[in-house]
Amino acid sequence: MSHNLKTLKQQFLEYIEIEKGRSLKTVENYDHYLTRFLGFLKSDSPQAITSESIREFRLWLNRQSSGRSRGGNDIGGTLKKKTQNYYLISLRAFLKYLARRNVSTLSPEHIELAKVGERHIDLISSDELKRLMEAPKGDDLKALRDKAILELLFSTGLRVSELCSLPRDIDLHGDELSVRGKGDKVRVVFISDEAKKALRKYLDKRVDLGDSLFAKIAGDDRKINDSSGLTSRSIERIIKFYAIKAGISKKVTPHIIRHCFATDLLGNGADLRSVQMLLGHANIGTTQIYTHITDSELKRVHKQFHNKRK
């Protein structure tokens, strides 16, 4: 049977969407990375994927501009190693699929990821976090909604996409909440008393019939005229607004609050495995990035308190 890469790529994308249960955004990303590789390859034959063609593609990738710009000036430089690895991960997954289909081509084991530097985590201080949480003022619906968003993010460590997908009818009588995260996996997170209090005040104020927990608010009366839920981008804008209002000069995002959630747990003695489960990380190696933060804190403590003999 003859195979062509364009058809095989489409079948692979359908496979990861239907059988592997990947999100549409993930499928879209795989499509982008693979399409770019096939465009570079300039061949529709699986046999054209060789160690040499992969080497040439990696060299080509390493010389590409990131394409990011600010004020019309290119500031991105070449593609980051992490971004280059996204292409290689997609290509390796595609080759694994071809091997499963018994298509004669390069073995996926021949693709090694580029070494990347240690991941740097941006954090805000405990004082800045406190100011951020207190930034929404007033008893109008918008202020109550935004206060609930901030409290729930810090209480649970949810990803912003997970927060946006929450339904309005969540049970606030208990301390647990089931969420569906990456890979369609369900995990349990826990809601603090502060978050439950903020959520109740917000929900008690709502009179609309919308299904989303966090809905759009429009108009001068600050009522929910559009019952559709907030998007990830909307949540990011809300948090940026309150960070500026709180006088925080650093960039603050929903993911920064997720970082604060993790480092707060570890700093107070939580074990790494438990934090991994609460964050919904598939690999504990992802969670281990936070140990560098707590190690830095230990270094500060050692420097401050060790060998104070006079």
Secondary structure, DSSP 4 states (H G I P E B T S, - for coil): ----HHHHHHHHHHHHHHTS---HHHHHHHHHHHHHHHHHHT---GGG--HHHHHHHHHHHHTSB---EETTEE---BPPHHHHHHHHHHHHHHHHHHHHTT--S--GGG--PPP-PPPP-----HHHHHHHHH---SSSHHHHHHHHHHHHHHHH---HHHHHT-BTT---SSSEEEEE-GGG-EEEEE--HHHHHHHHHHHHH--S---BSSEEEETTTTEEEEEEEPPHHHHHHHHHHHHHHTT--S---HHHHHHHHHHHHHHTT--HHHHHHHHT-SSHHHHGGGHHHHHHHHHHHHHHHS----
